[in-house]
């Protein structure tokens, strides 16, 4: 049986970096749902939001996520999920054989990373620091509720490798 690791967390939590790093350490393929959405519609996410709206983006995001899980059914896989992907019930429903790992990153670290990316991140483009923090805390609780494992992103990513190794041992 294959293992699907779905990395979740707030925007700029380090999911994309962690997915690539884990892929290099494990040899498993990794995908970033945001990158896959952009490839599918041949445009940047910020442009999708501007021209087609969030609802269209969420529809494409769901299709991409579903396709990644279905088309790679028989292989181990690491998926860096967009920050809002796990908030959509339709996405949580298709996670039956996946391991959801929440990268719990300190808000100050998130804010520092987002400082120069506001134009690239349509959901926060018009928010001030307090608005971003409100969104962060609202989403954080949901990430905790849906996670199989929580990894503090201030710790080493080796914690994720430990989770993968434990999963492989349980498989035997």
Buried (B, 14 or more C-beta within 10 A) or exposed (E): EEBBBBBBBBBBBBBBBBBBBBBEBBEBBBBBBBBBBBEEBEBBBBEBBEEBEEEEBBBBBBEBBBEBBEEBEEEBBBBBBBBBBBBBEEBBEEBEEBBBBBBBBEBEBBBEBBEEEBEEBBBBEEBEEEEBBEBBEEBBEBBEEBBBBBBEBEEEBEBBBEBBEEBEEEEE
